[in-house]
Amino acid sequence: MSLRLGRAIQWDPEKEQVIGDQEAAAMCVRPYRAPWDGVLKSLVKV
């Protein structure tokens, strides 16, 4: 992520998420194949 974005990324190891960078946080999500993509989107609220 850091190489792709061209900047340093802050990571919270306890929460396992990016701190203060929504663009980098969006890169942490993996796309799912159909039909699971719709099912998981309905269950997970970001």
C-alpha positions, -999 to +999 in steps of 0.1 A: +000+000+000+027+024+009+045+019-024+013+022-044+003+054-026+038+069-024+036+077+013+040+061+047+011+043+063+003+041+100-009+007+112-027-001+145-016-037+153-042-042+180-072-031+159-055-044+127-065-013+107-049+017+090-048+049+110-059+082+095-058+073+058-091+063+042-076+056+008-051+031+023-079+016+045-100+010+014-071-010-001-073-035+028-106-049+015-105-079-008-131-082-036-153-113-034-167-134-062-204-136-070-227-145-053-208-138-021-200-102-029-237-092-024-242-114+006-212-100+024-219-064+015-253-068+031-238-082+063-208-059+067-213-022+074-182-001+068 
